[in-house]
Amino acid sequence: MKVVTKLAKMEFTIGTLVRKDDFLIMESGDDTETMKFRAQITPEDVVATIKAGLNLQVLFYVLQLPILLRRRQRLEHQKSRAPSRQASPK
């Protein structure tokens, strides 16, 4: 996931999402990340996220996820199989 703000551009992965008391706790997943995070998500945050996601664009995106994921996997596979373009030694 990429986050871009006026202060910083960051990329992070979500590792865990667990319930603790009345909150959801989200923590970073990659041990190699230089900036680890821990987010406390309130019930109001969850309701706001659900409301924001209940529109046709988001629902259509969710329905297309299998196709989008397969396309990305295929492109990554093609990139990994592409021959390197290094100059041959003379």
C-alpha positions as CSV (number, residue, x, y, z in Angstrom):
1,M,0.0,0.0,0.0
2,K,1.3,3.4,-0.9
3,V,0.6,6.5,1.2
4,V,1.4,9.9,-0.3
5,T,1.1,13.1,1.8
6,K,2.7,16.6,1.8
7,L,5.1,15.3,4.4
8,A,6.1,11.9,3.1
9,K,5.8,9.2,0.5
10,M,5.7,5.8,2.1
11,E,5.0,2.2,1.1
12,F,4.0,-0.3,3.8
13,T,2.4,-3.7,4.1
14,I,-0.3,-4.7,6.5
15,G,0.8,-7.7,8.6
16,T,-1.8,-8.2,11.3
17,L,-5.3,-6.9,12.0
18,V,-6.6,-8.0,15.4
19,R,-9.3,-7.0,17.8
20,K,-8.2,-5.6,21.2
21,D,-11.0,-4.4,23.4
22,D,-13.3,-2.1,21.4
23,F,-10.7,-1.4,18.7
24,L,-9.0,-3.1,15.7
25,I,-5.2,-2.9,15.8
26,M,-3.4,-2.9,12.5
27,E,0.4,-3.5,12.5
28,S,3.0,-3.5,9.8
29,G,3.9,-6.8,8.3
30,D,7.4,-6.6,6.8
31,D,10.2,-6.8,9.3
32,T,12.5,-5.1,6.8
33,E,10.4,-1.9,6.8
34,T,12.3,1.1,8.2
35,M,9.2,2.7,9.5
36,K,7.0,0.2,11.4
37,F,3.4,1.3,12.2
38,R,0.6,0.4,14.6
39,A,-2.8,1.9,14.0
40,Q,-5.8,1.8,16.3
41,I,-9.0,1.7,14.4
42,T,-12.2,2.8,16.2
43,P,-15.7,1.4,15.5
44,E,-16.5,4.8,13.9
45,D,-13.6,4.4,11.6
46,V,-14.9,1.0,10.5
47,V,-18.4,2.4,9.9
48,A,-17.0,5.3,7.9
49,T,-14.9,2.9,5.8
50,I,-17.9,0.7,5.0
51,K,-20.0,3.7,4.1
52,A,-17.2,5.0,1.8
53,G,-17.0,1.6,0.1
54,L,-20.7,1.3,-0.6
55,N,-20.6,3.0,-4.0
56,L,-20.8,1.5,-7.5
57,Q,-17.1,2.2,-8.3
58,V,-15.8,0.4,-5.3
59,L,-18.3,-2.5,-5.6
60,F,-17.4,-2.9,-9.3
61,Y,-13.7,-2.9,-8.3
62,V,-14.2,-5.6,-5.7
63,L,-16.1,-7.8,-8.3
64,Q,-13.2,-7.4,-10.7
65,L,-10.5,-8.4,-8.1
66,P,-10.0,-11.9,-9.4
67,I,-9.3,-10.6,-12.9
68,L,-7.1,-7.7,-11.7
69,L,-5.0,-10.0,-9.5
70,R,-4.6,-12.6,-12.3
71,R,-3.5,-9.8,-14.7
72,R,-0.9,-8.5,-12.2
73,Q,0.4,-12.0,-11.6
74,R,0.8,-12.6,-15.3
75,L,2.6,-9.3,-15.8
76,E,5.0,-10.1,-13.0
77,H,5.7,-13.5,-14.4
78,Q,6.5,-12.0,-17.8
79,K,8.9,-9.5,-16.2
80,S,10.7,-12.3,-14.3
81,R,11.1,-14.4,-17.5
82,A,12.3,-11.5,-19.7
83,P,15.9,-11.9,-20.7
84,S,18.3,-9.3,-19.2
85,R,19.5,-6.7,-21.6
86,Q,23.2,-6.5,-20.6
87,A,25.8,-5.9,-23.3
88,S,27.7,-9.0,-24.2
89,P,31.4,-9.0,-23.3
90,K,33.8,-8.5,-26.2
